[in-house]
Each structure stands twice: as structure tokens, then as C-alpha cells.
Amino acid sequence: MALKITVIGTGYLGATHAAAMAELGFEVLGLDIVPEKIAMLTAGRVPMYEPGLEELLRRHTAGIEGASGRLRFTTSYEEAGEFGDVHFICVNTPQKHGEYACDMSYVNAAVESLAPHLRRPALVVGKSTVPVGSADRLAARLAELAPVGADAELAWNPEFLREGFAVQDTLRPDRIVVGVTSDRAEKLLREVYAKPLAEGSPFVVTDFPTAELVKVAANSFLATKISFINAMAEVCEAAGGDVVKLAEAIGHDERIGRKFLRAGIGFGGGCLPKDIRAFMARAGELGADQALTFLREVDSINMRRRGHMVELARDAVGGSFLGKRVAVLGATFKPDSDDVRDSPALNVAGQIQLQGAQVTVFDPKGMENARALFPTLAYAADPAEAARGAHAVLHLTEWREFRELDPAGLGDVVAERRILDGRNALDADRWREAGWTYRALGRPLA
């Protein structure tokens, strides 16, 4: 008999996982406590921008013409408990207000709400990013609350989604990590992921603590690599070097690699910043805080880049933003997403506005979310409108359409042809040939 799957939490992670499980052939029930979100998903719409996700959702959601009907949504934990053999917990784990630590309230609530409805053997699988040690505690609580007792097992299966590539990363993951305590749990997860495994995705079986640590360790490594090249950009500026050429040269070393070596205004989003801070907080609780002190500097370097970009822009327009117009290309923390959480681009735009400039922002997908977060900024319908009359144009999110802009055409609408590339992603020669003064972090003036 085919497994039935529930997905608890239908945000970015949950909606993607639910649609992908239906694509893999399972009957899936998605659960959320927000009725408006369930109504939207049932209508085949997703509450965020993620390439390919809405099409995948509509291909399987019951009630949509031509859909497989394998995917439904509910607000009822009782219905979920009765329906599912494998229950994935995909709720959010934000940073606590005023602290570095992770807020576990949503994960705790999901277990507390689901467990009383588990009346037959079931596997509950955590996918949310949690502090190491959480799984042991939740497993005990699950067995305590579930009518079926110890036959309600827990496993931990961290997610490794990249925004902009989430569908691909779920259907064809570069690795599947499962923390389990029984052969039965491992067998069930091998059944869930049978198709990706048949296509060659590695399957790594671990204990609970290791599975919990994998995601934060991976994010910490990526954050360290990004902050390393940004630290090198600071040295290059002081020494007159070129961080782009430096990154190219060291990237040829296969031990280092080229990825995540583009200097700029740093990382943001809903994962890397909060994950490394929660990791530091948890290490302190475990008495291993000295092992992660380097992450404080990683975080510091990252935040410093935003202020440095503001300084570079202020110097470029003559030492003061008063009376100046600044165009900001980009609002999301990365391209191919509408996510503006902890966005370096919006942070820089906001700082410049506070210092007296009139700032106008354009982003291909993040405008609505940006307006909600920074309502006092001005917003334009396209890059040309944003740049009209600008004394400086700041490129702060590396969308493809910004890389493909016509420098000559944009130059016709600005007050001064001055561009600051906060992502080191534009063709400097192309912009200079069109009469622009091009500046970028960690690079010579010409």
C-alpha cells in the first residue's frame, strides 16, 4: 500500500515539499493553521515567488482542471493524523527577538498538535532547521503524547533548498541526510525518496545530532566563504588590488573552488544570518562557544559591507546625500526570489534615504514585499524610471535583467552617469565605454 504523506507548515519550505512529494507520486495533505494560506494553495496559487513552484502545485492540486488530484490542503490536525503515514514538519524557526537563539515555538506547537492524533504507527520527520539536541527532546515528547506511543517515531531530514532553485533541489537533491534511530525509519525514508535515490542522489544516514548540525554547518561554511572574499575586498581596496581577479586566481585551486567568491554587499535572507547566529547561541549553551567565535567575525564582516556601500555611494555623489537622487536596482536578498528578509539591498537603500537622499527602487519580483517593509522608499515600474534624474545608480541584487541593461539607454535618463556595482556582476568595460563612472567594492577605480 502506497505511503500517504502530510506536510505541516505550508510556507516556502512546506509548499515546495508538498508539491514535490505529489510530483513523486504520493498522496499528500498539506496543513497550515492560517486559513487564508490554505485557501490560496487550494486555488493553485503560492504566497511567494519561486520559479516553477506554482506550475508544479497546479499540476497536482485537487479541484484544479487537469490536475492529478494527489495534493490537498487542510487546517485540521485530526485529519492530518488520520491521513498520513509520514508527517513532515516544515514550519519556520525564526531568530528570537532580541536574541541570537532560534525560536522553537512553531516546531514545538506542531508536535504538540499532531501527536495526540497519531493512533497508528507513523513517522514524524523534522525538516526545519533547529538547534542541535532538539530532536531527542521532541522524540520523547512525541512518544509521550501519541496514543500509539513509541510507534510514533521521529526522524530528522534537514532541507537544503536554495531560493530560486527549490523545486529542482527537492526533486533532484544533491544529498539526502536522515537522522534516524531505527531501521524502520530509515526504510520509510528510503521509500519516500526512492525516485531521487534511483537517479543517484546520495543518501547519508546519521544520528539525530549530526543530522541537526549538517544544515547549520553547511550555512556557516558558505557564510564564512562569502565573508572571506569580502574581507579580501577590504584589503584590496587598501592595497590597490582587484578582488575579482584575486577571486578568479584562488578559485582555480580545486580545494577552494570558484563558487561564493564574488565580493559585494554580503549575504542576507531568512536562512544564513539567523542560522549562524542560532548556531553560535547553541554552541554557547553546550559549552562549545569558543569553537564558533570566528562566526562573530563572519557576521560582522557581512554587516560591515552594507555600511561600506553607503560610504562608497556618499563619496561618489560628492560627500553628502542631501539633495541627491539615488536609484537602487534590486530589493530582494538574491535574484530569482521575492524574499526581502534581511535584504542587504533594502538595508543600503534605507540607510541612504535616512541620510537625506531621494531613493527610488526597482526589483523584478520583490516590489510588493519591499513596499510592505520599507514603505517610505520610492518605487519605480522599471529600471529607467528608477534611474530618471539619478546622481548615482546602485546595482545591489544581481538579477539577469540588470546585467543585460543597455548602459547607453540608461545613461539618457540619469542626471550623472555614475554606477556602483554592489555585486561585482556587471561588465565594467561595457559601462565605462558608454561614458559611465563605474565603481565596485574591492576593485580599482579604472
Residue pairs with C-beta under 8 A, 6 or more apart in sequence:
2 25
2 26
2 27
3 26
3 85
3 86
3 188
3 191
3 192
4 26
4 27
4 28
4 29
4 83
4 84
4 85
4 86
5 21
5 26
5 27
5 28
5 29
5 84
5 85
5 86
5 87
5 88
5 192
6 28
6 29
6 30
6 31
6 80
6 83
6 84
6 86
6 87
6 88
7 14
7 17
7 18
7 21
7 28
7 29
7 30
7 31
7 87
7 88
7 90
8 14
8 31
8 32
8 80
8 87
8 88
8 89
8 90
8 91
8 110
8 114
9 31
9 32
9 89
9 90
9 91
9 92
9 106
9 110
9 128
10 18
10 30
10 31
10 32
10 37
10 38
10 41
10 73
10 90
11 47
11 48
11 90
11 91
11 92
12 48
12 50
12 161
12 163
12 166
12 270
12 339
13 90
13 127
13 128
13 159
13 161
14 30
14 32
14 88
14 90
14 91
15 30
15 41
15 46
15 47
15 48
15 53
15 57
16 50
16 53
16 161
16 166
16 167
16 170
17 88
17 90
17 127
17 159
17 170
18 28
18 30
18 71
19 53
19 56
19 57
19 59
19 60
19 71
19 167
20 56
20 167
20 170
20 171
21 28
21 88
21 192
22 28
22 59
22 60
22 68
22 70
22 71
23 56
23 59
23 60
23 171
24 171
24 192
24 195
24 196
25 70
25 195
26 70
26 192
27 70
28 60
28 70
28 71
28 72
29 72
29 73
29 74
29 79
29 80
29 83
29 84
30 38
30 41
30 71
30 72
30 73
30 74
31 73
31 74
31 75
31 76
31 77
31 79
31 80
32 38
32 41
32 73
32 75
33 75
34 75
35 75
37 47
38 73
38 74
38 75
40 46
40 47
41 47
41 57
41 61
41 73
42 61
42 62
42 63
42 72
42 73
44 54
44 57
44 58
44 61
44 64
44 67
45 54
45 57
46 53
46 54
46 57
48 337
48 338
48 339
49 337
49 338
49 365
49 366
50 163
50 164
50 166
50 167
50 337
51 164
51 165
51 167
51 336
52 167
52 168
53 166
53 167
56 167
57 71
58 64
58 67
59 67
59 68
60 67
60 68
60 69
60 70
60 71
61 67
61 69
61 71
61 72
61 73
62 69
62 70
62 71
62 72
63 69
74 80
77 113
77 114
77 117
78 117
80 87
80 114
80 117
81 114
81 116
81 117
81 118
81 119
81 122
82 117
82 119
84 122
85 122
85 123
85 188
86 122
86 123
86 125
86 188
86 189
86 192
87 114
87 122
87 123
87 124
87 125
88 125
88 127
88 157
89 107
89 110
89 111
89 114
89 124
89 125
89 126
89 127
89 128
90 127
90 128
90 159
91 106
91 107
91 109
91 110
91 128
92 106
92 128
93 102
93 103
93 104
93 106
93 107
93 128
93 129
93 130
93 278
94 102
94 103
94 270
94 274
95 101
95 102
95 103
95 273
95 274
95 277
95 278
96 102
96 103
99 281
100 277
100 278
100 280
100 281
101 131
101 278
101 281
101 282
102 129
102 130
102 131
102 274
102 278
102 281
102 282
104 130
104 131
104 134
106 128
107 126
107 128
107 130
107 134
107 138
108 138
111 124
111 138
111 141
111 142
111 145
112 141
112 145
114 124
115 124
115 141
115 142
115 144
115 145
115 146
115 152
116 145
116 146
116 147
118 124
118 142
118 146
118 147
118 148
118 152
119 146
119 147
119 148
120 148
120 151
121 148
121 151
121 152
121 153
122 146
122 148
122 151
122 152
122 153
123 153
123 154
123 155
123 184
123 185
123 188
123 189
124 142
124 152
124 153
124 154
124 155
125 154
125 155
125 156
125 157
125 189
126 134
126 135
126 138
126 154
126 155
126 156
126 157
127 157
127 158
127 159
128 159
129 158
129 159
129 215
129 216
129 271
129 275
129 278
130 212
131 212
131 278
131 281
131 282
131 285
132 209
132 212
132 213
132 216
132 282
132 286
133 209
133 212
133 282
133 286
134 212
135 154
135 156
135 179
135 208
135 209
135 211
135 212
136 208
136 209
138 154
139 153
139 154
139 181
139 208
142 152
142 153
142 154
143 149
143 150
143 152
146 152
153 181
153 182
153 184
153 185
154 181
155 178
155 179
155 180
155 181
155 185
155 188
155 189
156 178
156 179
156 180
156 208
156 211
156 212
157 176
157 177
157 178
157 179
157 189
157 211
158 177
158 211
158 212
158 214
158 215
159 215
160 169
160 173
160 174
160 175
160 215
160 218
161 169
161 170
162 169
163 269
163 334
163 336
163 337
163 339
164 334
164 335
164 336
164 337
165 336
171 196
172 196
172 199
172 201
173 196
173 201
174 201
174 202
175 201
175 202
175 203
175 204
176 189
176 193
176 196
176 197
176 201
176 202
176 203
176 204
177 204
177 206
177 211
177 214
178 185
178 186
178 189
178 203
178 204
178 205
178 206
178 211
179 206
179 207
179 208
179 209
179 210
179 211
179 212
180 186
180 189
180 205
180 206
181 207
181 208
186 205
190 197
190 203
193 201
193 203
197 203
206 214
215 275
216 275
216 276
216 278
216 279
217 279
219 271
219 272
219 275
219 276
219 279
220 275
220 276
220 279
220 292
220 295
220 298
222 260
222 267
222 272
223 267
223 272
223 273
223 276
223 295
223 298
223 299
223 302
224 294
224 295
224 298
225 260
225 261
226 260
226 266
226 267
226 302
227 266
227 297
227 298
227 299
227 301
227 302
229 243
229 247
229 260
229 261
229 262
229 263
230 263
230 264
230 266
230 301
230 302
230 305
230 441
230 442
231 301
232 243
232 246
232 247
232 263
232 442
233 243
233 263
233 441
233 442
234 308
234 442
235 241
236 242
236 243
236 246
236 442
236 443
237 441
237 442
240 444
241 442
241 444
242 442
242 443
242 444
243 263
243 424
243 441
243 442
243 443
244 262
244 263
244 424
244 440
244 442
244 443
247 258
247 261
247 262
247 263
248 258
250 256
250 261
251 257
251 258
251 261
252 258
262 423
262 424
262 425
263 424
263 441
263 442
264 305
264 422
264 423
264 424
264 425
264 441
265 305
265 306
265 308
265 309
265 344
265 345
265 348
265 396
265 422
265 423
265 441
266 301
266 302
266 303
266 305
266 306
266 344
267 273
267 302
267 333
267 344
268 333
268 334
268 341
268 342
268 343
268 344
268 347
269 333
269 334
269 339
269 341
269 342
269 343
270 339
270 341
270 342
273 299
273 302
273 342
274 342
276 295
276 298
276 299
277 299
279 292
279 295
280 289
280 292
280 295
280 296
283 289
283 291
283 292
305 344
305 441
306 344
306 347
306 348
306 351
307 351
308 441
309 344
309 348
309 394
309 396
309 420
309 422
309 441
310 348
310 351
310 352
310 355
312 420
312 439
312 441
313 321
313 326
313 348
313 352
313 392
313 394
313 420
314 320
314 321
314 352
314 355
316 392
316 418
316 420
316 437
316 439
317 324
317 326
317 357
317 391
317 392
317 418
318 324
320 356
321 352
321 355
321 356
321 357
322 356
322 357
323 356
324 356
324 357
324 358
324 391
324 392
325 357
325 358
325 360
325 389
325 390
325 391
325 415
326 349
326 352
326 357
326 358
326 359
326 360
326 390
326 391
326 392
326 393
326 394
327 359
327 360
327 361
327 362
327 380
327 383
327 386
327 387
327 388
327 390
327 392
327 393
327 394
327 414
328 345
328 348
328 349
328 352
328 359
328 360
328 361
328 362
328 386
328 394
328 396
329 362
329 363
329 383
329 386
329 393
329 394
329 395
329 396
329 397
329 399
329 402
330 345
330 361
330 362
330 363
330 395
330 396
330 397
330 398
330 399
330 402
331 340
331 343
331 345
331 346
331 349
331 361
331 362
331 363
331 366
331 367
331 369
331 370
331 397
332 338
332 339
332 340
332 343
332 345
332 363
332 365
332 366
332 369
332 370
332 397
333 339
333 340
333 341
333 342
333 343
333 344
333 345
333 397
334 397
334 398
335 397
335 398
335 399
335 400
336 365
336 399
337 365
337 366
338 365
338 366
338 368
338 369
339 366
339 369
340 346
340 366
340 369
340 370
340 373
343 366
343 370
343 397
344 396
344 422
345 363
345 396
345 397
345 422
346 361
346 370
346 373
346 374
346 377
348 394
348 396
348 422
349 359
349 361
349 374
349 377
349 394
349 396
350 374
350 377
352 359
353 359
353 376
353 377
358 378
359 377
359 378
360 377
360 378
360 379
360 380
360 385
360 386
360 387
360 390
361 367
361 370
361 374
361 377
361 378
361 379
361 380
361 386
362 379
362 380
362 381
362 382
362 383
362 385
362 386
363 370
363 397
363 399
364 399
364 401
366 397
367 379
370 377
370 379
371 377
371 379
380 386
380 388
383 401
383 402
383 405
383 410
384 409
384 410
384 413
386 393
387 393
387 410
387 413
387 414
388 413
388 414
389 413
389 414
389 415
390 414
390 415
390 416
391 414
391 415
391 416
391 418
392 416
392 418
392 419
392 420
393 410
393 414
393 418
393 419
393 420
394 419
394 420
394 422
395 402
395 419
395 420
395 421
395 422
395 423
395 425
395 426
396 422
396 423
397 423
398 423
398 425
402 425
402 426
403 425
403 426
403 427
407 419
407 430
407 431
407 433
407 434
407 435
407 436
408 434
408 435
411 417
411 434
411 435
411 436
416 437
417 434
417 435
417 436
417 437
418 436
418 437
418 439
419 426
419 431
419 436
419 437
419 438
419 439
420 439
420 440
421 428
421 438
421 439
421 440
421 441
422 440
422 441
424 440
424 441
424 442
424 443
426 438
426 440
428 438
428 440
428 443
431 438
432 438
432 446
439 445
